[in-house]
Amino acid sequence: MTTTNETQGLNFLQEIIEEDRRAGKHGGRVHTRFPPEPNGYLHIGHAKSICLNFGLARQYGGLCNLRFDDTNPVTEDTDYVEAIQRDVKWLGFDWDDRKYFASDYFQKLYDFAVALIRQGKAYVCSLSPEEIREYRGDFTTPGRDSPYRNRSVEENVDLFARMRAGEFPDGKHTLRAKIDMASPNPVLRDPPIYRIRHAHHHRTGESWPIYPLYDFAHCLSDAIEGITHSICTLEFENRRVLYDWIVDALIPGERPHQYEFNRLNLNYTVMSKRKLLKLVTEKYVSGWDDPRMMTLSGLRRRGFTPASIRDFATRAGVSKTQQLIDMGVLELCIREDLNESAPRAMAVLRPLKVVLENYPEGQVEMLEVQNHPQKPEMGSRQVPFSRELFIEADDFMEVPAKGFFRLAPGKEVRLRSAYFITCKEVIKDASGNVVELRCTYDPATKGGDSPDGRKVKGTLHWVPGDAPTAEVRLYDRLFSVESPDADDAADFTTFLNPNSLQVVSNARVEPMLANTAPESRFQFERLGYFYADPKDSKPGKPVFNRTVTLKDSWVKEQGKQK
């Protein structure tokens, strides 16, 4: 018997696998698979499944296949196949030589279907799809037999062969499993397992005019590949009985078994591929890799790391209970990862000019600035300091509010790794806007400390007066409500957050950032974590995407709006 100590910290799937191994089931093998449909880009929910399937195989010295469930040629594309492979590898997993497609097995699946017909367990039905739905009933209405249910084996074999030959138009016939139209579970009421679909397939072209449905192709593909633990999300739980029925009818000896776990649901986003596709095709976002999208390619372009996604998948947990995870958990994972690894830098998003009147004109000195305050091993850099510089406009207030410890007339603050400065004069334009501050600096406070021991409460980041410009994209949550698709009657796009992207075209950054390599990560001090855009950032014209703020301000901001 398994003791509490032995199972402490294990999820229910790990417990099942450990029990199977103790019992010698499957000869102790663990063989899983990740089976995406190539009809869209992977999203954060898929990351949990990827980490779970590949992770369990890795943990128990087993194997995990990548198998594309390409049984619907209308929605599938090689672009999706390539994107999925990139995402899985980016997350840190590899399938070695075990990349498969359901289309690899089309002939085998066809032969299995013929075998089912010959067993008297499948028949060709000539009802229309609408009529099939009507005849099957629902949870309160019993099903009715199709008038074609008792066709002879010979007739069914002949009709199915003619379907395969492309003789009939779409919808003319359907191959259905012959199970139990009186079953209380509608799934078992003679479900369709093959349909006619004259469409170009991304791998097989026009060679197949009929395609197996998921319920038929999936379980048999598992069996063909020797999968031991077929792990699906909870919406497939009521279909496990059909999985078992098909496998029992066609596969002798050792068979795979299906297990279900809770899918990952994240607030302030949508997970439906259909809805994600709408966002892309109707141009609510710039593409599948728009950094506001919860696709893995979007998260990658925003600056999320594979480690942070894996950490998030672990924190999400594995259970049999559906859950809604707060976006703040995902943001916490990336903050914790980047806090350790991202070098610090200074950038000013809304520059306000400062002139140090007592600093020698024409003088430039190089100040040493640490790349990470807690990690001296990350070294330091030199930042030029002179008479003119820029600070963040929000760091100045002409009439300071209570608790405002930044710069104001007559107030003294510290410039990061530089000097104490005091504001002496405020310069405004004709409209009354503050455009320049005249200040003085204390030469004795170089490095940010005063020899006389006086303290200042405010420390500001800054950049030199000749600092290069950069485009900075401030990303936030794509939706303004927690569950944008909770109401099926409402258009989820009406809940898009109008402030999900703000573009700052003339930010100022310290000189070393001007030619930073694409995909570089930094913490812009006091502003957040930023990532040099892999597509748009160029030497001399950097573009930075905000990955996440330094702390979660969303709840606070939402509270202000109520």
Number of C-alpha atoms within 10 A of each C-alpha: 5 9 7 8 8 10 13 9 10 13 12 15 18 16 16 14 19 18 15 17 16 11 11 11 14 17 11 17 20 24 25 26 29 23 24 21 23 26 23 21 25 25 23 23 18 21 22 24 24 25 22 23 24 24 19 21 20 16 11 16 11 15 22 24 23 24 24 21 22 27 22 20 20 14 13 20 17 13 13 17 19 12 16 24 16 13 22 22 12 16 19 13 16 16 18 10 8 14 14 18 20 21 23 15 15 19 11 15 21 19 12 19 26 21 16 20 24 16 12 17 18 27 30 28 24 17 18 14 16 9 11 21 13 14 19 23 16 15 11 8 13 16 22 15 16 16 11 13 17 16 15 15 19 11 14 23 21 14 20 23 14 12 25 18 13 18 13 17 12 17 14 15 20 25 26 22 27 21 17 17 21 17 15 15 15 21 19 20 24 26 24 23 19 25 22 22 20 18 16 16 21 19 15 12 11 15 14 20 21 26 22 23 17 18 18 21 26 19 23 25 24 25 19 15 16 17 26 24 24 20 21 20 16 17 11 16 15 14 17 18 14 19 21 15 15 21 18 12 13 14 14 9 5 13 19 24 17 20 17 19 22 19 23 21 19 22 17 21 23 22 20 12 15 12 14 22 16 14 17 17 13 10 10 14 18 14 18 22 19 19 31 23 26 26 25 29 25 21 21 24 23 28 27 27 20 21 16 20 24 20 19 20 23 13 14 21 15 22 15 12 9 14 14 13 15 14 17 15 16 21 20 19 20 22 23 12 17 23 16 11 14 20 22 21 27 23 29 26 23 17 23 19 20 24 20 21 15 13 17 10 11 8 10 15 10 12 16 15 18 19 19 19 13 10 12 10 10 15 13 16 13 14 20 18 19 19 20 20 19 25 25 19 17 12 18 19 15 11 9 14 8 6 6 14 18 19 25 21 18 12 16 24 22 26 21 18 20 24 22 26 22 21 21 16 15 16 13 12 9 6 6 8 10 17 14 18 25 19 23 21 23 17 14 13 19 17 17 18 17 17 9 8 8 7 12 16 10 17 20 19 21 27 28 23 20 16 21 21 22 24 20 26 22 20 20 20 21 24 22 18 17 16 17 21 19 11 9 8 7 11 10 18 15 10 17 17 15 12 13 16 18 12 14 16 14 15 19 29 27 22 21 14 25 20 14 18 16 18 19 16 26 25 27 22 18 17 17 17 27 28 28 25 25 18 10 12 22 16 12 14 16 22 27 29 25 25 30 25 21 18 13 15 10 14 9 9 10 11 8 8 6 5
